[in-house]
Amino acid sequence: MISLIDNISKKMNTIEKIYKKLLEIYGPQGWWPLIEINGTNPTKTGSINGYHQNDYSYPRTKNQQFEIILGVILTQNTSWPQVEIALKNLKKNSLLSPKKITEKNINLIKKSIKPAGYYNQKSERIITVSKYFKSLKKTPSRDEILSIKGIGPESADSIMLYAFKIPEFIIDAYTKRIMKALGLISENAKYDKIKEIFERSIKKDTKIYQEYHALLVEHAKHYYKKGSDFKKDPLLKLLTS
């Protein structure tokens, strides 16, 4: 009989194998994309601009840091190409800093981010976040980020990992879809439980967490979008090897 400990150990080993396999298939992803970076990632699905493969020094400035935070909010319930347009609009209107956001008319903010959808709601969230980060003196904790209105666990972990380089694993819809299909989590598994599984299974390292999350997103776009056949997923072979 396989013990509970053996089952947990096998699951942790599988999650580590998944990371290595995805890295072998797709290579380094270079997330989080920044609009001022000229680099591209031709292996990506959808937008390929702004990525910085094998360069983990970003963000290098507070404005880049804030751009990532805005991107996290704007990408809620929409696709990245639409967010990219919205961020370019914000840059064009000199709104890529907390100070500028809080000084400008809300209608200009709404107009700038309209391509990303839900612009009334997102403009309010952007202003709230801007007020918070304008007065920030040190790296915030995850709990502090979660206390900001409109920021849930996934957004908080994205901000911590990509903007502040703190290793917090992100569990998004794509990750849940893959994990469920592979039988590694139950249908009703909660966010924090899935996060715990990943963080117990792999080294707590910012670079690895960034790459793993980005790789899962890219993989899901190939095999787990609506209409795709996940049975062709090469990761399924890992479960029997």
C-alpha positions in Angstrom: 0.0 0.0 0.0 1.3 3.5 -0.9 1.5 5.7 2.1 0.3 9.3 2.2 3.9 10.4 2.5 4.8 8.5 -0.6 2.0 10.1 -2.5 3.1 13.6 -1.4 6.7 12.8 -2.3 5.6 11.5 -5.8 3.5 14.6 -6.4 6.4 17.0 -5.4 8.8 15.0 -7.7 6.3 15.3 -10.6 6.0 19.1 -10.2 9.8 19.4 -10.3 9.8 17.2 -13.5 7.1 19.4 -15.1 9.3 22.5 -14.6 12.3 20.9 -16.3 10.2 19.5 -19.1 8.5 22.9 -19.9 11.9 24.6 -19.8 13.2 22.1 -22.3 10.2 22.6 -24.6 9.9 26.4 -24.5 13.1 27.8 -23.1 13.4 30.8 -20.8 10.4 33.2 -21.1 11.7 36.5 -19.8 8.7 37.7 -18.0 7.4 40.3 -16.9 7.2 42.2 -20.3 8.0 45.9 -20.2 7.0 48.2 -23.0 10.4 50.0 -23.2 12.4 46.8 -23.7 13.2 46.0 -27.4 13.6 42.3 -26.8 11.3 39.7 -28.2 10.4 36.1 -27.5 9.5 34.4 -30.8 8.5 31.2 -29.0 5.6 32.9 -27.3 1.9 32.7 -28.2 0.3 36.1 -28.8 2.3 39.3 -28.0 6.1 38.6 -28.2 7.5 42.1 -27.3 9.1 43.4 -24.2 10.5 40.2 -22.8 14.0 39.8 -21.4 15.1 36.1 -21.6 17.8 35.1 -19.2 18.0 38.7 -17.8 16.5 38.8 -14.3 17.6 42.3 -13.4 14.3 43.8 -14.2 12.6 45.9 -12.9 15.6 48.2 -12.7 13.7 51.4 -11.9 10.8 52.5 -9.8 8.9 53.4 -12.9 9.4 49.9 -14.3 8.4 48.5 -11.0 5.2 50.5 -11.1 4.5 49.6 -14.8 4.5 45.9 -13.7 2.0 46.7 -10.9 -0.2 48.5 -13.4 0.1 45.6 -15.7 -1.0 43.2 -13.0 -4.2 45.2 -12.4 -4.9 45.8 -16.1 -4.5 42.1 -17.1 -7.4 41.0 -14.8 -10.1 39.5 -17.0 -8.4 40.4 -20.3 -5.5 39.3 -22.6 -2.0 40.8 -22.6 -2.1 42.4 -26.1 -4.9 44.6 -24.8 -2.9 45.5 -21.7 0.1 46.3 -23.8 -2.0 48.9 -25.7 -3.3 50.4 -22.5 0.2 50.7 -21.0 1.4 52.4 -24.2 -1.5 54.8 -23.9 -0.5 55.5 -20.2 3.0 56.2 -21.3 1.9 58.5 -24.1 -0.1 60.4 -21.5 2.7 60.5 -19.0 0.9 58.3 -16.5 3.5 55.6 -15.7 4.2 56.8 -12.2 2.1 56.8 -9.0 2.6 60.6 -8.7 1.3 61.3 -12.2 -1.7 58.9 -11.8 -2.8 60.7 -8.6 -2.4 64.2 -10.2 -4.2 63.5 -13.5 -7.9 63.6 -14.3 -9.6 60.2 -13.9 -11.2 60.6 -17.3 -7.7 60.6 -18.9 -6.9 57.4 -17.0 -10.1 55.8 -18.2 -9.5 56.8 -21.8 -5.9 55.4 -21.6 -6.8 52.0 -20.2 -10.1 51.5 -22.1 -8.5 48.8 -24.4 -7.9 46.6 -21.3 -11.7 46.6 -20.5 -13.5 47.3 -17.2 -12.0 50.7 -17.3 -14.3 52.3 -14.7 -13.4 49.6 -12.1 -9.7 49.4 -13.1 -9.2 53.2 -13.1 -10.3 53.2 -9.4 -8.0 50.4 -8.5 -5.1 52.0 -10.3 -5.7 55.3 -8.3 -5.9 53.3 -5.0 -2.7 51.4 -5.8 -1.0 54.6 -6.9 -1.8 56.4 -3.6 -0.4 53.4 -1.7 2.8 53.0 -3.6 3.5 56.8 -3.8 4.1 56.8 -0.1 5.8 53.4 0.1 9.3 53.5 1.7 10.3 49.8 1.7 9.3 46.4 0.1 5.8 45.6 1.3 4.7 42.2 2.7 2.2 40.0 0.8 -0.4 40.8 3.5 0.0 44.5 3.0 -0.5 44.1 -0.8 -3.6 42.0 -0.1 -5.1 44.7 2.1 -5.3 47.0 -1.0 -8.9 47.1 -2.4 -9.1 45.2 -5.6 -6.0 43.1 -5.0 -6.6 39.3 -4.6 -4.1 36.5 -4.0 -3.1 36.0 -7.6 -2.5 39.8 -8.2 -0.7 40.1 -4.9 1.7 37.2 -5.7 2.2 38.6 -9.2 3.2 42.0 -7.7 5.5 40.4 -5.1 7.2 38.1 -7.6 7.7 40.3 -10.6 7.7 43.9 -9.2 9.5 43.2 -5.9 11.4 39.9 -6.8 10.0 38.2 -3.7 9.5 34.4 -4.3 5.7 34.0 -4.0 4.3 31.4 -6.4 1.4 32.5 -8.6 -1.6 30.3 -9.1 -3.6 31.5 -12.1 -6.5 29.9 -14.0 -4.0 28.3 -16.5 -2.1 26.6 -13.7 -5.2 25.3 -12.1 -6.4 23.9 -15.4 -3.1 22.0 -16.0 -2.9 20.7 -12.5 -6.5 19.4 -12.6 -6.0 17.7 -16.0 -2.8 16.0 -14.7 -4.7 14.8 -11.6 -2.4 16.7 -9.2 -5.1 18.7 -7.5 -8.8 18.1 -6.9 -11.6 20.0 -8.7 -12.3 22.2 -5.7 -8.7 22.8 -4.5 -8.2 26.3 -3.0 -5.7 28.9 -4.1 -3.5 28.7 -1.0 -3.4 24.9 -1.0 -2.2 24.8 -4.7 0.4 27.5 -3.9 1.6 25.4 -0.9 2.1 22.4 -3.2 4.3 24.3 -5.6 6.3 26.1 -2.9 7.0 22.8 -1.1 8.0 21.1 -4.3 10.5 23.5 -5.8 13.4 25.6 -4.6 12.2 29.0 -3.2 13.9 31.0 -5.9 12.7 34.2 -7.7 14.1 33.2 -11.0 12.6 29.7 -10.9 9.2 31.0 -9.7 9.1 33.6 -12.5 10.1 31.1 -15.2 7.8 28.3 -13.9 4.7 30.6 -13.8 5.4 32.0 -17.3 6.1 28.5 -18.7 2.8 27.2 -17.4 1.0 30.1 -19.0 2.6 29.4 -22.4 2.0 25.7 -22.1 -1.7 26.2 -21.3 -2.1 28.4 -24.4 -1.0 25.4 -26.5 -3.0 22.6 -24.9 -5.6 24.1 -22.5 -7.4 26.8 -24.3 -11.1 26.3 -25.3 -11.2 23.8 -28.1 -7.7 22.4 -27.5 -7.1 18.7 -26.9 -5.3 18.4 -23.5 -4.9 14.7 -24.1 -2.1 15.6 -26.5 -0.2 17.3 -23.6 3.3 15.9 -23.5 3.3 16.4 -19.7 0.9 13.4 -19.4 3.8 11.1 -20.1 5.6 12.4 -17.0 2.9 10.8 -14.9 3.7 7.3 -16.1 7.5 7.6 -16.4 
